Amino acid sequence: MHACDALLTAKTFMGKFMLVEELDSLLNANYTDVDQRNTVECIDLLKQKIELLGKIIDSLPVAVYINDYKNIKHIWGNELAEKRMGASIQEINEKGIDWYLSHYCPEDIAHIKESINAYNENKITEFSRVYRIKPEGALQWQWSYSKSTVFSEDNEIPNKLILGIAIDLSSDLKTISQMEEMVKENAKLKNKLVLESLTKREKEVLQFISKGKKSKEIAQHLNISFHTVDTHRKNISRKLELHSMASLAAFAVENGL
C-alpha cells in the first residue's frame, strides 16, 4: 500500500486527530511514493502536514527565527519572534537594524555585532549567549538565552542564513544569586567568542603568560624571537581588551588555558 493511501484511510484532519498513530502517520509518512492515482490526495496531505508543523512551531514557548546575516535581514520568525518585537518580520526589516538593536541592552549590542561578523567571516558555525532585551512596550529588561547555527550558505548566493532560538529566562530567575550566575555565564560566552578569534600561536603565548613566563622565556620555549612574542602579546591584548600581564594571566586561567 502506498504511504499516501495509508494516510487517506486514516482520515486525519488538522485539529481532529483521534489517535496518536494518525498524528505519527501524517508527520512521518514517505511522500515520494506517489502516482497519478493519488497525487491530488498526497498534495492535500502535504498541505495538512505543513499546516500542522506551522502550528507546532507557533505553539513553542520559544522564539524561532531565520536571519540573513550577510544582508542584515530578517527572513522568517514564528509568532513569538514577532510578538517580542511588537512587529511583523516585514515591519522589522522596514524599521531597520538600528531600531531592532534598540531593544537590546547597550552592553549586549557589541556582542551581537561580534557574532554577526564572526558568522560572516566563517570564524564560527554556531553561537550562544545570554542577553537582555526589552520587548516593544515593555518597561524592564528581560533575560533571554539565544542559540543559533548556520542554516544554509552558498558561496554562489549572496546570503548566509542563520537559524536560531531565543528563550525568555526572566520568569525563571527569582533570586539575586541566580542573576549573578547569569552574568557569569554571559561573560563565559563572550570570552569563548573572543578566544576563537585568537590564532594558535597567540593561544600558546597566552598559556605561557598564565604561567608567569616573561617574553624572553616564552621566546625560548617557542623558538621564536623576543620581538615576535611582543607582537603576539600586543595582538592578544588588543583582542581581549586587557592591557596588563596580570589581567591576561587571570583571563587565561579563568578560561582553562
N, C-alpha and C positions, 0 to 999 in steps of 0.2 A: 504494500500500500504506500502511495506517495505520502510524504510528510504533510503536504497541504491537505490531502484527503483526510488524514487522521485529525488534523486541526478542525476541518469543517464538520466532521461528525461530532466533535466535542462541543460545538455550538457555544463558543466563548465570545463574550461581548464585553467591552470596556465597562468596568464597574459592576459587572454581574457574574463574576466567576463563582461557580457553585462548588468547585473542587480545587485543591492545591495543584492537582495533576494538570488541570486545564491551564492554569497560570504558567506552570512549568513548560507545557507544550508550546504555548504562544511565544515564550522568551527563548526557548532552546531549539526550536524546530529548524530543519535544514531547508531553506527556501530556494536552494539551487535545483532541486528536483521538481522541475516544472515542465508541463507540456501544454499543448493548445487547449486541452480539455479543462484545465484548472487554472489557467493563467489569471483570469479575472478574479477568481476566488483568492488566489495567493496574494495578488496585489492588495486586495481588501484586508487580508490578514496582516500584511506588512504595514499597512496604514494603522491598523489597530496596535501593532507592536510599537510603532514609532510614537503613537499617542500615549501608550502605556509607559514607555521609557521616559517621555517628557513629563508625565505626571509623577513618576518616581523621582526624577531629578529635582522637580519643583517642590516636592514634599520633603526633601532632605533638609535637616537643620543646619546646613552649611551653605555658604555662597560658593557657587561653581562658576568659573569664568574661563574664557579663552581670549588672550590678547595677542596682538601682533606687535612685538617689541621693536622690530626694525622700523616700523612706520608709526610707532607710539599710538596704537589704535585699539579700541575695544571691539572684538569681533562678536562675542556672544556671552550671555550671562543668564543664569536661571533667575527665578523670581526674587530670591533673597539677595542675589548680587545687585539687582536693580533697586530693590527696596532700601538697602543700606545706603545707597547714594541718593535716593529720592528722585531718580531719573531713569529713563529707559536707556538702553545701550546707545541708541541713536542720539539722544539728548546729551549723554555724557561726551560723546565724540564731538558734538556741536559746541559744547561749552569749553572743551579743550583740556589739555593736560594740567595747566595751572589751576583751573577750577577743581579738577579731580584731586590733585595733590593737596589742595587747601583743606581737605577733610582729614588729612593725616597730621599727627603731632609734628611740629617743626624739627624735633630731634630725630625723627624717624625718616624724614623725607630724603636725606642724603643717602641713607642705606637702601632705600627703594631705588634711587637713581643708580647706585652702585650695582645693584642686582641686574638692572636693565642693561647696563654697559657690559657687565660680566657675561650675560647671555649672548649679547651681540658680538662680543669678541671671542666667543666659544671657550671661555675660561671655565664655565660651569654648565652642567646639564640639568641640575635641579637646585632648588634654593628653598630654605625655610627660615622663618623668623617670627618673632613676636613684636607687635607694634600697637600703637594707639591710634584709634580712628574715631572721628566724631561724625556719625551719620547725619544726613541732611535733616535739620530741625532739632537735633539733639543738643543738650546743654553741657554734657560732660563727655570726657574721653572714655572710650570703651577699649578694653584689651582684646586683641584678636591674634589668633595664630594662623599663619598663612604658609602653605607649602605649594610649590609649583615645579613643573618639569617641562622639558621641551616636548611639545606635542607633535609638531611637524615642521620640517625645514627642508628647503631645496635650494641649492646654490643657484639654480636657474630661475627661481622665483623670488622676487624681492620682498620676502617676508620671513619671519620666524615666529611661529605660533607657539604660545606658552599656555599650557593647561594648568589651572590652579584651583585651590580651595581656600576658603577663609572661614574660620570658626570663631564665634564670639565667646570669649572666656570670662567676661565681666561677671556674669551670674554665678560663676564657679569660684570667684575669688572673694572670700569672705573675711580674710584676716590680713593684717599688715605684713605678717611673715610670708604669706602667700604672694603678696605683691613684691616683696623683696626678692623672693626666689624667681619671680617672673622677670624682674630687672636683670638678675644674674644670668638667667637663661638667654635673655635678649643680648647681653654682652658676649656670651659664648658664641651665639650665632653670628654676630658681627665679626668677632675675631676669626671664626672659621673662614669667612669670606675673604678677610684680609690676608690670612695665611696662604690661601690659594693663589694670591697674587705674587707671592714670593717665589723666586727661582730656587732650584735645588741647591745651588751654591749658597744663596742667601740664607736658606734654612740651616745649612751646615754651619755657617758663620754665626748665626743666632744661637745655635746649640752650644757652641764654644763660649759665646758671651754669657750664656746662662750658667756656665761652669766657672765663671770668673776669669776666663783667659783674656789676656791682653792681645792687642792687634799683632804684635811681633810673634807671640806664641801661636796664635791662630795661623799666621802665615807659614810658620814652620810645620805645623800639623798638616796643612792642606797643600804644602809645597807650592805656594804662590807668593807674590811679593807683598810687602807691607802696604804699599800704595793700593794694591788691588783689594786687600782686606778693608782698608779705609774707605774705598769706593763702595764696596758692598755694604758696609756699616751705614754709610750715609743714605744709600738707597733704602735700606731696611727702616731707618729712622723716618724717612720721608713717607714710606708706605704705611707704617704703623702709627705715624704722628707721635712718636716717642723720641725724646732727644737726649736721654741720659743713659749711660750703661746700666745703671741700677734699674730703670724702668724697662729697658729692653730685656734684662735678665729676668725680671719679675714676670713679664709678659710670656716669655718662653716657658718658664716653669708652670705658670697657670694654665697654659695650653698644651702641656705634655710634650714639649720638645726636649 
